[in-house]
Amino acid sequence: RYESDAEHCFSMVMLALEIMEKEKLNLDKTKVMKMALYHELGEVDVGDITPHDNVPAEVKHQKELACVKRISQACNMPEILELWLEFEENKTPEAQFVRKMDKLDAVMQSKIYANVNGNDGIYNEFKDSSAPLIRGYEDFAELE
C-alpha cells in the first residue's frame, strides 16, 4: 500500500523538525509545519496528479487552487490559502525548505517501496530526479 497524503504530511513535519534541529536552521518552525501540512490540500478534490497523468501544470495548479480556496474559506482560515500559495511560489526560505522536505520524503518512501517489492526501479527514478532538489540533505535519506 502506498503512503496516504496524511502520512506523507506527518512524515514531512517530523523530518523537517529533525533537520531544523540538527542543522540549527533559522526558519520559522510553525510556518514550516503548517506549510508541510497544507501543501497537499489541493489533492482533496482532484487527487494526486502526477507527471504520468499528462495534465498540464497550469491546469493542475488551477484545480488544486480552487480546492484550497474552498477549504480555506470553509474553515475561515485565510492562512491556509496564503501558506499554500507561498509553497507553490517557492520564494521564501520556508517554502524552499518545505519543498526539499517534500522531495526528500518521496525519495525515502520510494526506498521503502523498493525494499518491499524487491524492485529498485521506483527508488532509482525518484532518487535520480530528486537529487538536485534535495542537495545538502542526502545524508538524511541515506541515499546509496
N, C-alpha and C positions, 0 to 999 in steps of 0.2 A: 504494500500500500504506500501511496505517496504522502508526503507531509502536507497537512492542511495549511491554509493561509494563517490560521490562528497559531499553529505550531511554528510556522515559519517566523511570524512576527515575534512570538515569545523567544524563540531561539536568537533572533537578531538583537532583541533587547538584552538578553543575557550576554551575548558575545560583545555587544557594544559596551556594556558596563565593565566587563572584564578587561577589554582593551583600553578603555579610557583610564581605568585604574592603573593597569600595569605600565602603560605608556605615559601616564601623567599628562593626558591631553587636556588642554584648556578649552573645553567645549561646554556648552550649556547642556548638562546631563538630562534635565527634564525635557528640554526641546528634542534632544536626540531620541529619548524613549518614546515620546508622543509621536514623533515623525515615523519611527520604526513601526509603531502600532497602526498609524493611519495610512501608511503608504500603499497598502493593499486594498483599501476600502472600495476603490473603483471596480474591483472584481466581484463585489457583492451582486451586482445586476448583470454584468457582462461575462463573468467567468475569467479564467486565466487565458488571455490571448497571447500566444507565443509567436515568434517569428515564423514557425512552421505553418501557422494558420493563414499566412499571406494576407493579413489585414494591414492596410497602410497605417503607418504610425500616427498620422493625424486623426484618422477615423477611430483608432483605439483610444487615443487621448481624449477625444470629444465624448465618446461613450462613457469612459471612466469619469471624466469631469462631471457629466450630468449626474451620475450616480453619487459622487462625492458631494456635489451641491445639494442633492436631495437629502442625503444623510445629515449633512451639516445643518441644514435648515430644520429638519425633523427633530434633531437633538437640541436645537437652539444653541449650537456651538460653532460660531464662525471660525474658531481656531482650527477646526478640522480641515476646512477648505483652505485656510491660509497655510497651514503646515504641509498639506498635500501639494499645493501649488509650489511652495518653496522646495520641496523634494523634487518635483518634476522639473523645476528650473535649474536645479543643481548649482546654484551660485554661491551659497553660503557655506562656510566650513562645516556646519552641522549637516546640511544636505549632502555634501560631498562625502562626509564620513558615513552617513546612513546608507548612501548608495554603495559604498565599498562593503559595508556590512551585509547588504542585500546580496551582492555578488559572492562574498566570502561564504555566507551561509549556503548559497546554492552549490558552490563547489564542495563544501563539506558534506552536504546532503547527498550530492551525486556520488561521492566516495562511498557512503553507506550503501546506496543502491547498488553500486558496482560490486561491493563485497558480498551483499546478499544474493545478487543474481549471478555472480561469477563472471561478470562481463564488464571490462574496463572501458568499453566504448563510450558510455554516457559520461563517465568521470573524465576521460581524456578530452571529450568535447567541451565540457564545462570548464575544465582546468585551462585548456588552451585559449578559449575565447575570453575567459575572465582574468587571465594572468596580468595583463596590463592594467586592469581596473582595480586589482587588489594589491598592487605593488606596495611593499612595506609591511604587509600583514600576512604574507605567505606562511610564516612560521606558525601562526595560529591555526592554519588549516592543515598543517603537517603535509604539505604537498610533496609528492615524490618526483 
